[in-house]
Every structure is written in C-alpha cells, then in structure tokens.
C-alpha cells in the first residue's frame, strides 16, 4: 500500500538548512556524527541517505526534532489539531485523530528499516511507529541511545534485539520494554520481512529522536 514517503532530497535540503542555521560546516557535522564530509554532502544533495545512528546524531547535533527532517512536504509539524466537529469519521480525520494507512509518513533509512509514523501529526514527546526490516539485514556497527523509554512488539517475523550488549530474537507477538538511554540496536538476519510496532515516550521534545 502506498504511503506518503519522504524523499531523501527533501531530507537533505532540511539537513542543509538546519546545519547552515546552526553555523556548522559540512566537515564539522561529519566529524560530530562519525561519517565522511562527502557522505554529508551527498545526503544534502539528495543522492545519499543516512543510517539510523547517523540520523539520530544529526538531529541531536543540529538541535532539531526528527519530524522537522522527516515529515513529508506540506504535512503538519505540530501535535496541535483543531477540535473535531460533530458529524462522523471525516471529522476525526480532519482533527488529526485518525490517519488512514495510505497516509502514514514513511522513510527508508540507509541499510536499515523503513519507518512509518502512525500519528496524523507529530507528537512533541512521543513516537508511535510501524517499523519494517527487510530480510537479511546485518546489525548496524553503531548502537543507538537517546532520551525516553520504548515499547516494541513484533507483529510478523523474527527480529534480533540487543540491549546493553545482550541479544535475543523476538518472534510474532513477543515484546520488549527498556530505557532508551541504554545502548541498543535491532536487525533482521532471517529470510522473512519483519514488521514491528514501536512506541517511545518521555522523549525530550527538543531531542527529536524517535527510535529504531
């Protein structure tokens, strides 16, 4: 089913604007997030993509919320929405309470999962996501850590999870809860696609890092 996928040329343009506003050079941003200056330049020109850890680091170093980088063009960037009018389901959609499957904002990360936001508008202190991992993906070399506490459940497939250096495999219906400040990473080395639902709460609104 088609989703409102955010193209990387738009993400790159937003990264460049945020970097320029922060008074930071390409070389300095690259140094801070642990990639080459040419990689940052390629992303900013829309011909490259960041990995999950690198995208987290970009949001942190530039002091922007993740939705400011990832939301599709023209989408709402605020959690506020007009109150629902009386009348029916269409009013719930207009109020930002209901989001249809085809309208989920989505983006594919470099060598990583596809994120689809399950809220019609960005929440200031929480993320509610569907995460899809292609089969046969290796673990990221870098672990992830950020503010908040996260809750995940595997809907379909077998997802390998690692927290504080300890790993296990989650199967259909298995779930996990942990503090996001603990180093963690996720990957799918099976032959099947993995679908999972993830919720992160207590995230600093200025930190802007959802998960996965």
N, C-alpha and C positions, 0 to 999 in steps of 0.2 A: 504494500500500500504506500502510495506517495506521501511524503512528509515535507514540511517546509524546511528543506535543508539549507543551511547557511554555507555559501561558497567560501573557499579559502581566500579568494581575492578580496572579499569584503572583510574577513577577519584580519587579513594582512594590512589593509588600509586603516582599520581601527587600531591595530598594534602600532603602526607608524605614527598615527595622530597622538596616541597616548604617550608614546616614547618621546615625541617632539615636545609635547606639553610638559613632560617631566624634565626636559632639558638634558636628556640622556642620549649618548651616541649609540650607533649600532654596535660598535665594538664593546662598549661598556655593558650594554644589555646582554650581549652574547657572553661576556665574561661572568656576569652575575648568574645566568641561568645554565651555564655549563655547555654551551654549544658554540659552533664557529660563527664568526661575523657573516660569512657567506650564507649560512643557514637562515639567520635572522633576515638578511636581505632578500633571500628567496621567498620567505613567508610574506614579507611585507609587499613583495611584487606579485603575490598570488600564485607562485609557481612551486611552493613548498608548503609543508604542514608541520606543526609541532607535535611532539609526542605528548602523552598525558602529563608526565612530570614537568616537561618544559613549559606546557601551557599553564599549569599551576604556578610555576615560578615566574612566568611573565606577568600574570595577574598580580602576584604578590609584589614584585619589584616595581611595577608601574603604578601600584595603588589603585587598581580598577576592579570593579566587580566582574565576575565571569560573564554575566549576561550582557555587559557592555561590549564584550568581544564577540559573543557567540549568537546573540539573538538575530533572527532574520531581519532583513531591511524592512522598516515600517512596522515592526512589531512593538508591542507595549514593553517598556523597560521598567515599569513600576508595578508594585504589588497592589496599588490602589486601583479600584474599578468603580464605575457608577453603580448605585444600588439597583437590584433587579426590579423591573417593572412587573406589574401583575399581568398575567396573560398566558404563560406557558414556557416550554423548554427554550424557545428562541430568546426569551428574556434572560434566562440563565446563561446562555452563551454570550449575549451582549454585555452582561455584567461581569464576564470573566470567570464565572464559576464552573462552566462546562467547556471542555475542549474536545473536539472530535479527533479521531485517530489520524486523519489526513492532515491535521493542522499542527501536530506536535513539532516544535522547533527541533531540528536534528543536525548533527555534525559528525563527520568521520574523522577520528584522530589518526595521526601518523602511526602506523604499525600498532594500532590499538583498537579500542572498541568504538562503537557508534553510540553517542549519547542522544537520547530524545527526552526533552523536558515534558513532564506530564501535567504541568500547570499552564493555564492560559496566559498568565503574566508572571514575571519573575518575583519570587518571594524574597524579602530583604534578609531573612535569617534562616532560610531552609531551602533544600533542593529535593525535588521529587522526580526521579528519573527512571526511564527504561534504558538498560544498557545491553547492547548486543555485541558479543565477541565472536568473530569469525573462527572457524576451526583451525587448529594447528598454529596458533599464535604463541610465540615464546614470551617469557616473562620480561618485563622491562628491566634494564640493568639498574635503574634508579628506583628507590622506594618513594612513596608519597607520604606526606604528613601535613596536616593543616588543622585549623580550629574545628571544633564540633564533635558530635557523636553520630555514628552512622549505623543504619539498619538495612540489611540486604536479604533478599530471598531469591533463590534460583527458581525460575518458572519452568525452564526446559534446558536440559543439557548437563554438563559436568564442568564446574568452574573451580580452578585451583586458587585458593586464597592463602596469603601469607601475612601474618601479623607478628611483629617482633621476632622475625626470623623463623617462626614456626608455621608450617604449612599443612593444609588438608584439602580434600576435594569435597565440594558441595554438590549434591545431586538434586534432582527435582524435589522441591518442597523444603530443602534444607535452608536454614537461615543463619545469619551471623550479626552480632552487635558488638561494637567496640568504640573506644575513643579515637577520634581521627588523628590526634597528635601522635599516636603510636605508629611507627613506620609500617607501611602496608603496601601490597601490590596484588594484582589479580591477573590471571591468564588462562587461556583455553588451549591445552595441548591435546585435546581429544579430536575426533574426526567429525563431530557434530557442532553446529552453531549453538551458542549459549545465549539464552535470554534471561535477564535478571531485573528485578525491581529494586531500586535503591532510594533511601530517604536519609538525608543528612540534616540534623537540627543543631541549633546552638552555634551556627557559623557566624563569625563576625561579619556584619553586613559590608564592612569596608574591605574585608579579606577577599571575598568573591570567589572562593574556590569550592565548587560543588563536590566533586568526587570522581573517582574511577579513572 
